[in-house]
Amino acid sequence: MVKKNGTEFVTLRNGGKMKEIRVAIIGGGMISHRHMVIYSNIQRNAEKLGFTAKVVAVAEVVPERLKAWGEQYGMEEKDLYTDYRELLKRDDIDTVDVCVHNNLHTPISIEVMKAGFDCYCEKPAAASYHDAKMMVDCAAKLGRKFHVQISSLMTPQTRAARDIIANGDIGTPYYVNLEQCTMRRRPGYDLPEFTTDFYSRRIAGHGPSIDLGIYVIGQILFVLGRPKVKSVSGFCRREVEIDQKLVTNPDGFGVEDICDGFVKFENGIGFHFLSTSANNIKEYAMTYILGTKGGLEFTDTDTVGGKFARKPGQRKMFGGEPELKFYGNVNGRVVNTELNCDANGIVEERLDPKMMLYNDNQCMWLAYKLGILDDTTRYQTPEIALEQLLITDGMFLSQEEGREMMLDEIIAKSPTLYIPEIEINGSLHKFDVAY
C-alpha cells in the first residue's frame, strides 16, 4: 500500500491501483455493525465502484463494548479508543463515521469537523431542526463535506417515483398520506435487543416519529422535489400503558408512541403523517401520493439500510423489497400497474455499475468524499434531513401550543436537545460546539 496526496491506494490483482478511504467510527453500538456490513460489501464490490474503504479505528465510551467490537472485527488494541478525542488526533484517517445516538450527533459531528475531518452521520441528523442546522452551518463555515444516512432515498422505488412525478405522469400532486403504524415495537422496551437509549428523551429526543420518520418523510420530500413547508399541525403523545418493571433506563420512558400531523406546503400540497410505535388496533403501512391524473402507492419503503446493509444471502429484515404501484387513466381506461422497481433496478445496475453509488448511502458518501460525486450529483441529505425536522418539530410544537404552527415560528422555536456533556473514562467532558 502506498500513500499519495493523503489517499491510500491498494494494489489490485491485475497490478492496478485503487483508492482506499480510511474510515474511523465513533460509537460501537448496534448501528455501527450495520455500517460494518456495508463497508464489507463495498470492499467486495470495489472493482465495480472504483474505490474501497477500510475501518482503521473505532471509539466507544463503554470499555466492554469496545473490547468486544475490536475482537469481532480483528482490530488491534492501539486502534480502539474509549475517548474519541484521542482518535481525532490521528493523521491517517480520511473521514469519520458518527454512529452514536440522536442527541449526541450534533456535538460529536461538530467536534469531528472542527478537528479537520469530513463527516458522515447516522440518521436522524438530530432530534430537532435547531440542532441539525448547527451541523449544516458548521460544515459550510469550515468547508467540510457532510452527509446524513437516509437509505430510503437510495432505492429504485424512490428514483422511479421521483421521475414519474417530475415527468407529469400523475399530473399535479395535491395530497400525500403516510402511515407507519406498529402495535408493540418500542425499541428498548418491546424490542429488548435495542438499547434503552431509544426511549430516553434525554438521549433520543423523540421516538420513531423522527427515527423512522427521516426515512419515510425524507423520501416524500425528495420525490416531490422538496416543497417548502407553509404550516404544520400535530398530535403527539404517549398513551399506551407501559410496565415500569420493564423500564430499566434511569431516564425513564420519555418518548411518544403516537405522532400524527398535517403539513401544508407552499405549493398547495397537503401531507398527512401518522406514526405509532404502540397502538391497540393493528400493524400496517400505507403511503400514497395523489395527483390530478394518477397516483402512486409505495410499499415496503426501506428503513433498514438498503441491500448493502445485508450480508451475502441475507433477506430483508422486514417486508419485501421497496415497490411502487401506479394508478391512473390509460387510453380512457382506469388502470393500476405494478412498476417492478426492484427487478428494473437490478437490470439498471448491471447495465451501469456506477448506479451502485445511488443504491447505497455509504457508497454515495465515499464517492462524494473522493470527488466522484459533487453537490450537484449527490443527494442533498443534510438539507433533506433539515426539512424533515422542520415537519416533526412543527408537530411537537403544535401539540405543546395547541395550534397550527407557521414555518417561521417552527424555525424560531425549534428546541436545543443535544447533550452538552458526557462522561469519558470517569471524567466529565463538555462538548465544544462553537465554530
C-alpha positions as CSV (number, residue, x, y, z in Angstrom):
1,M,0.0,0.0,0.0
2,V,1.3,3.4,-0.9
3,K,0.3,6.9,0.3
4,K,-0.3,9.6,-2.3
5,N,-1.8,13.1,-1.7
6,G,-3.4,11.9,1.6
7,T,-5.2,9.0,-0.1
8,E,-4.3,5.4,0.3
9,F,-4.0,3.2,-2.8
10,V,-4.3,-0.6,-2.7
11,T,-2.8,-2.8,-5.4
12,L,-5.4,-4.9,-7.3
13,R,-4.9,-8.4,-8.6
14,N,-4.2,-7.0,-12.1
15,G,-1.5,-4.8,-10.8
16,G,-3.6,-1.6,-10.9
17,K,-4.2,0.9,-8.1
18,M,-7.4,1.7,-6.3
19,K,-8.3,4.5,-3.9
20,E,-8.9,3.2,-0.3
21,I,-10.6,5.5,2.1
22,R,-9.5,5.1,5.7
23,V,-12.6,5.4,8.0
24,A,-12.8,5.9,11.7
25,I,-16.1,5.1,13.5
26,I,-17.3,6.9,16.7
27,G,-19.9,4.7,18.5
28,G,-19.7,1.0,18.7
29,G,-23.3,0.2,19.3
30,M,-25.9,-1.7,17.1
31,I,-25.9,0.7,14.2
32,S,-22.1,0.5,13.8
33,H,-22.4,-3.2,13.0
34,R,-24.8,-2.4,10.1
35,H,-22.3,0.1,8.8
36,M,-19.5,-2.5,9.0
37,V,-21.6,-4.9,6.9
38,I,-21.9,-2.1,4.3
39,Y,-18.1,-1.4,4.3
40,S,-17.6,-5.2,3.8
41,N,-19.9,-5.1,0.8
42,I,-18.1,-2.0,-0.5
43,Q,-14.8,-4.0,-0.3
44,R,-16.5,-6.9,-2.1
45,N,-17.6,-4.6,-4.9
46,A,-14.6,-2.4,-5.0
47,E,-13.6,-3.0,-8.6
48,K,-17.1,-2.1,-9.8
49,L,-17.2,1.0,-7.6
50,G,-13.7,2.2,-8.4
51,F,-12.8,2.6,-4.7
52,T,-12.8,0.8,-1.4
53,A,-12.9,1.6,2.3
54,K,-11.2,0.3,5.4
55,V,-12.2,1.0,9.0
56,V,-8.9,1.7,10.8
57,A,-10.1,2.9,14.2
58,V,-13.2,3.0,16.5
59,A,-14.1,4.9,19.6
60,E,-16.7,3.6,22.1
61,V,-17.2,5.0,25.6
62,V,-18.2,1.6,27.1
63,P,-14.9,-0.4,27.6
64,E,-16.6,-3.8,27.5
65,R,-18.4,-3.0,24.3
66,L,-15.2,-1.6,22.8
67,K,-13.3,-4.7,23.6
68,A,-16.0,-7.0,22.1
69,W,-16.1,-4.7,19.0
70,G,-12.4,-5.0,18.5
71,E,-12.4,-8.8,18.9
72,Q,-15.3,-9.2,16.4
73,Y,-13.5,-7.2,13.7
74,G,-9.9,-8.2,14.5
75,M,-8.7,-4.7,15.3
76,E,-5.6,-4.1,17.2
77,E,-5.8,-2.5,20.7
78,K,-4.0,0.6,19.5
79,D,-6.9,1.3,17.2
80,L,-9.5,1.1,19.9
81,Y,-10.4,4.3,21.9
82,T,-12.7,5.0,24.8
83,D,-12.0,8.7,24.3
84,Y,-13.0,9.8,20.7
85,R,-10.9,12.9,21.2
86,E,-7.8,10.8,21.1
87,L,-9.0,9.1,17.9
88,L,-9.4,12.6,16.3
89,K,-5.7,13.3,16.8
90,R,-4.7,10.7,14.3
91,D,-3.4,11.9,10.9
92,D,-4.0,8.7,9.0
93,I,-7.8,8.9,8.8
94,D,-9.7,10.2,5.8
95,T,-13.2,10.5,7.2
96,V,-15.2,9.9,10.3
97,D,-18.5,7.9,10.6
98,V,-20.6,9.0,13.5
99,C,-22.7,6.2,14.9
100,V,-23.8,7.5,18.3
101,H,-27.4,8.1,19.4
102,N,-29.6,11.0,18.3
103,N,-28.8,13.7,20.8
104,L,-25.0,13.1,20.5
105,H,-25.0,13.6,16.7
106,T,-24.7,17.4,16.9
107,P,-21.9,17.9,19.4
108,I,-19.7,15.0,18.2
109,S,-20.2,15.7,14.5
110,I,-19.2,19.4,15.1
111,E,-16.1,18.3,17.0
112,V,-15.2,15.9,14.2
113,M,-15.5,18.7,11.6
114,K,-13.6,21.1,13.8
115,A,-10.8,18.5,14.0
116,G,-10.4,18.8,10.3
117,F,-12.4,15.8,9.1
118,D,-15.3,15.4,6.7
119,C,-18.2,13.7,8.5
120,Y,-20.8,11.0,7.7
121,C,-23.6,10.9,10.3
122,E,-26.2,8.2,11.1
123,K,-29.8,9.2,10.9
124,P,-31.7,11.2,12.1
125,A,-29.3,14.1,11.7
126,A,-30.5,15.3,15.1
127,A,-33.7,15.4,17.2
128,S,-34.5,19.0,16.3
129,Y,-34.2,21.4,13.4
130,H,-32.1,23.7,15.6
131,D,-29.5,21.1,16.4
132,A,-29.3,19.8,12.8
133,K,-28.9,23.3,11.5
134,M,-25.8,23.7,13.7
135,M,-24.2,20.8,12.0
136,V,-25.0,22.0,8.5
137,D,-23.8,25.5,9.3
138,C,-20.6,24.2,10.8
139,A,-19.8,22.2,7.6
140,A,-20.5,25.2,5.5
141,K,-18.4,27.6,7.6
142,L,-15.4,25.2,7.9
143,G,-15.6,23.9,4.3
144,R,-16.2,20.3,5.4
145,K,-18.2,17.7,3.5
146,F,-21.1,16.4,5.5
147,H,-23.6,13.7,4.6
148,V,-26.5,12.0,6.5
149,Q,-27.7,8.4,6.3
150,I,-31.1,8.3,4.6
151,S,-31.2,4.8,2.9
152,S,-34.8,5.2,1.8
153,L,-33.6,7.6,-0.9
154,M,-31.2,5.0,-2.3
155,T,-33.6,2.7,-4.0
156,P,-35.1,2.2,-7.5
157,Q,-38.5,2.8,-5.9
158,T,-37.6,6.3,-4.9
159,R,-35.9,7.1,-8.2
160,A,-38.9,5.8,-10.2
161,A,-41.4,7.8,-8.1
162,R,-39.3,11.0,-8.5
163,D,-39.1,10.6,-12.2
164,I,-42.8,9.7,-12.7
165,I,-43.8,12.8,-10.7
166,A,-41.2,15.1,-12.5
167,N,-42.5,13.8,-15.9
168,G,-46.0,14.8,-15.0
169,D,-47.3,11.2,-15.3
170,I,-49.6,11.7,-12.3
171,G,-50.4,15.3,-13.2
172,T,-50.1,17.8,-10.3
173,P,-49.6,16.1,-6.9
174,Y,-52.1,17.5,-4.4
175,Y,-52.2,15.1,-1.4
176,V,-49.9,12.7,0.4
177,N,-50.8,10.1,3.0
178,L,-48.1,8.4,5.0
179,E,-48.9,6.0,7.8
180,Q,-46.4,3.8,9.6
181,C,-48.1,2.0,12.5
182,T,-47.0,-0.8,14.7
183,M,-48.8,-2.4,17.7
184,R,-45.9,-3.1,20.0
185,R,-42.5,-2.1,18.6
186,R,-41.0,0.3,21.0
187,P,-37.2,-0.1,20.7
188,G,-35.5,-1.0,24.0
189,Y,-38.9,-1.8,25.6
190,D,-40.9,-4.2,23.4
191,L,-37.7,-4.9,21.5
192,P,-35.0,-5.6,24.1
193,E,-32.3,-6.3,21.5
194,F,-32.3,-2.5,21.1
195,T,-30.7,-0.2,23.6
196,T,-33.0,1.5,26.1
197,D,-31.5,4.8,24.9
198,F,-34.2,4.7,22.3
199,Y,-36.9,5.6,24.9
200,S,-34.8,8.1,26.8
201,R,-35.9,11.7,25.9
202,R,-32.6,13.0,27.0
203,I,-30.7,10.7,24.6
204,A,-33.1,10.0,21.8
205,G,-35.1,13.3,21.8
206,H,-38.2,11.6,20.3
207,G,-39.4,8.2,19.3
208,P,-39.8,6.5,15.9
209,S,-41.6,9.6,14.5
210,I,-38.1,11.0,13.9
211,D,-36.0,7.8,14.0
212,L,-38.0,6.2,11.2
213,G,-39.7,9.5,10.1
214,I,-36.4,10.6,8.5
215,Y,-36.7,7.6,6.1
216,V,-40.4,8.0,5.1
217,I,-40.8,11.8,5.4
218,G,-37.4,12.3,3.7
219,Q,-38.5,10.1,0.8
220,I,-41.7,12.0,0.3
221,L,-39.8,15.3,0.3
222,F,-37.3,14.0,-2.2
223,V,-39.8,12.6,-4.7
224,L,-41.9,15.8,-4.6
225,G,-38.9,18.0,-5.3
226,R,-38.5,19.3,-1.7
227,P,-41.6,21.6,-1.5
228,K,-41.3,24.3,1.1
229,V,-43.3,23.9,4.3
230,K,-46.0,26.6,5.0
231,S,-47.6,25.3,8.2
232,V,-47.8,22.2,10.5
233,S,-50.4,20.8,12.9
234,G,-49.7,17.9,15.2
235,F,-50.9,15.5,17.9
236,C,-48.0,13.8,19.7
237,R,-48.4,11.9,22.9
238,R,-47.6,8.7,24.8
239,E,-50.8,6.9,25.6
240,V,-50.3,3.1,25.6
241,E,-49.6,1.7,29.0
242,I,-46.1,0.6,30.0
243,D,-45.0,-1.7,32.8
244,Q,-42.5,0.2,34.9
245,K,-40.7,-3.0,35.8
246,L,-39.6,-3.2,32.2
247,V,-38.2,0.3,32.2
248,T,-34.6,-0.1,33.0
249,N,-33.1,3.2,31.7
250,P,-32.6,5.6,34.6
251,D,-34.1,8.4,32.5
252,G,-37.4,6.6,32.4
253,F,-39.7,6.2,29.3
254,G,-39.9,9.7,27.8
255,V,-40.8,9.5,24.2
256,E,-44.1,9.5,22.3
257,D,-45.8,6.4,21.0
258,I,-48.1,8.3,18.5
259,C,-47.3,11.2,16.3
260,D,-50.0,12.4,13.9
261,G,-49.8,15.6,11.9
262,F,-50.8,17.6,8.8
263,V,-48.4,19.7,6.7
264,K,-49.4,22.3,4.2
265,F,-46.8,23.1,1.6
266,E,-46.5,26.5,-0.1
267,N,-47.2,24.8,-3.5
268,G,-50.6,23.7,-2.2
269,I,-49.9,20.0,-1.4
270,G,-51.4,18.6,1.8
271,F,-49.4,15.9,3.6
272,H,-50.8,13.7,6.4
273,F,-48.4,11.7,8.6
274,L,-49.1,9.1,11.2
275,S,-46.6,7.1,13.2
276,T,-47.2,4.8,16.1
277,S,-44.7,2.6,17.9
278,A,-47.5,1.2,20.0
279,N,-51.3,1.0,19.4
280,N,-54.3,-1.1,20.2
281,I,-55.6,-1.8,16.7
282,K,-53.1,-3.3,14.2
283,E,-49.8,-3.0,12.3
284,Y,-49.8,-1.6,8.9
285,A,-48.1,0.8,6.5
286,M,-50.0,2.9,3.9
287,T,-48.2,5.5,1.8
288,Y,-49.6,7.1,-1.4
289,I,-49.4,10.3,-3.4
290,L,-52.5,11.6,-5.2
291,G,-52.2,13.6,-8.4
292,T,-54.7,15.2,-10.8
293,K,-54.1,12.5,-13.4
294,G,-52.9,9.5,-11.4
295,G,-51.5,8.2,-8.1
296,L,-48.6,6.3,-6.7
297,E,-48.7,3.7,-3.9
298,F,-45.5,2.9,-2.0
299,T,-44.9,-0.5,-0.4
300,D,-42.0,-1.6,1.8
301,T,-40.1,1.7,1.8
302,D,-36.6,0.9,3.0
303,T,-36.0,1.7,6.7
304,V,-33.2,-0.8,7.4
305,G,-30.2,0.4,5.5
306,G,-30.7,-1.0,2.0
307,K,-29.3,-4.1,0.2
308,F,-25.7,-3.3,1.1
309,A,-26.6,-3.5,4.8
310,R,-27.2,-7.2,4.4
311,K,-24.7,-10.0,4.4
312,P,-24.5,-12.1,1.2
313,G,-27.6,-14.2,1.0
314,Q,-29.4,-12.4,3.9
315,R,-33.0,-11.5,3.3
316,K,-34.5,-8.1,4.2
317,M,-35.4,-7.7,7.9
318,F,-39.0,-6.5,7.4
319,G,-41.3,-6.9,4.4
320,G,-40.3,-7.2,0.8
321,E,-38.2,-5.0,-1.5
322,P,-39.4,-1.4,-2.0
323,E,-42.0,-1.3,-4.8
324,L,-44.5,1.1,-6.4
325,K,-47.9,0.8,-8.0
326,F,-49.2,3.3,-10.5
327,Y,-52.9,4.2,-10.6
328,G,-54.3,6.3,-13.4
329,N,-56.0,6.6,-16.8
330,V,-54.5,5.0,-19.9
331,N,-56.4,5.5,-23.2
332,G,-59.6,6.2,-21.3
333,R,-59.3,3.2,-19.0
334,V,-58.7,3.3,-15.3
335,V,-55.7,1.0,-14.5
336,N,-53.3,0.0,-11.8
337,T,-49.9,-1.2,-12.7
338,E,-47.0,-2.8,-10.7
339,L,-43.8,-1.0,-11.7
340,N,-41.4,-3.8,-10.7
341,C,-38.9,-1.3,-9.2
342,D,-36.6,-3.9,-7.7
343,A,-36.3,-6.1,-10.9
344,N,-35.7,-3.0,-13.0
345,G,-33.2,-1.7,-10.5
346,I,-31.2,-4.9,-10.8
347,V,-31.0,-4.6,-14.6
348,E,-30.2,-0.8,-14.3
349,E,-27.2,-1.6,-12.0
350,R,-26.0,-4.4,-14.3
351,L,-26.0,-2.1,-17.3
352,D,-24.3,0.7,-15.3
353,P,-22.3,-0.3,-12.2
354,K,-22.0,3.3,-11.2
355,M,-25.7,3.2,-10.2
356,M,-24.3,1.5,-7.1
357,L,-23.4,5.0,-5.9
358,Y,-27.1,5.8,-5.9
359,N,-28.2,2.4,-4.4
360,D,-26.3,2.8,-1.1
361,N,-25.8,5.7,1.2
362,Q,-22.2,4.9,2.3
363,C,-21.3,4.4,-1.4
364,M,-22.7,7.8,-2.1
365,W,-20.9,9.3,0.8
366,L,-17.5,7.9,-0.1
367,A,-17.9,8.9,-3.8
368,Y,-18.8,12.4,-2.6
369,K,-15.8,12.4,-0.3
370,L,-13.5,11.4,-3.2
371,G,-15.0,14.0,-5.6
372,I,-16.6,11.3,-7.9
373,L,-19.9,13.0,-7.0
374,D,-20.3,16.6,-6.1
375,D,-23.0,18.8,-4.6
376,T,-24.9,18.7,-7.9
377,T,-24.8,15.0,-8.4
378,R,-25.1,13.6,-4.8
379,Y,-28.4,13.6,-3.0
380,Q,-28.6,16.6,-0.6
381,T,-29.2,14.5,2.5
382,P,-28.3,17.2,5.1
383,E,-30.9,19.6,3.7
384,I,-33.5,16.9,3.4
385,A,-32.8,15.9,7.0
386,L,-33.3,19.6,8.0
387,E,-36.6,19.8,6.1
388,Q,-37.8,16.5,7.8
389,L,-37.0,18.0,11.2
390,L,-39.0,21.2,10.4
391,I,-42.0,19.0,9.9
392,T,-41.6,16.9,13.0
393,D,-40.6,19.9,15.2
394,G,-43.8,21.6,13.9
395,M,-45.9,18.6,15.0
396,F,-44.4,18.6,18.5
397,L,-44.6,22.4,18.9
398,S,-48.2,22.2,17.7
399,Q,-49.0,19.7,20.4
400,E,-47.4,21.9,23.0
401,E,-49.1,25.1,21.9
402,G,-52.5,23.6,20.8
403,R,-52.5,25.3,17.4
404,E,-51.2,25.2,13.9
405,M,-47.5,26.4,13.6
406,M,-46.2,28.5,10.8
407,L,-42.8,27.9,9.2
408,D,-41.1,31.0,10.8
409,E,-42.5,30.0,14.2
410,I,-41.1,26.5,13.9
411,I,-37.7,27.8,13.0
412,A,-37.7,30.3,15.9
413,K,-39.0,27.9,18.5
414,S,-37.1,24.7,17.5
415,P,-35.5,23.5,20.7
416,T,-32.0,22.7,21.7
417,L,-32.0,19.0,22.5
418,Y,-28.3,17.9,22.1
419,I,-26.5,16.6,25.1
420,P,-24.0,19.2,26.3
421,E,-21.6,16.9,28.2
422,I,-20.8,13.2,28.7
423,E,-18.6,11.2,31.0
424,I,-15.5,9.7,29.4
425,N,-13.1,7.5,31.5
426,G,-14.6,8.8,34.7
427,S,-14.3,12.5,33.8
428,L,-16.9,14.9,32.6
429,H,-16.3,16.2,29.1
430,K,-18.2,19.4,28.0
431,F,-18.6,19.5,24.2
432,D,-17.2,22.5,22.4
433,V,-19.8,23.3,19.7
434,A,-18.5,26.8,18.9
435,Y,-17.2,27.1,15.3
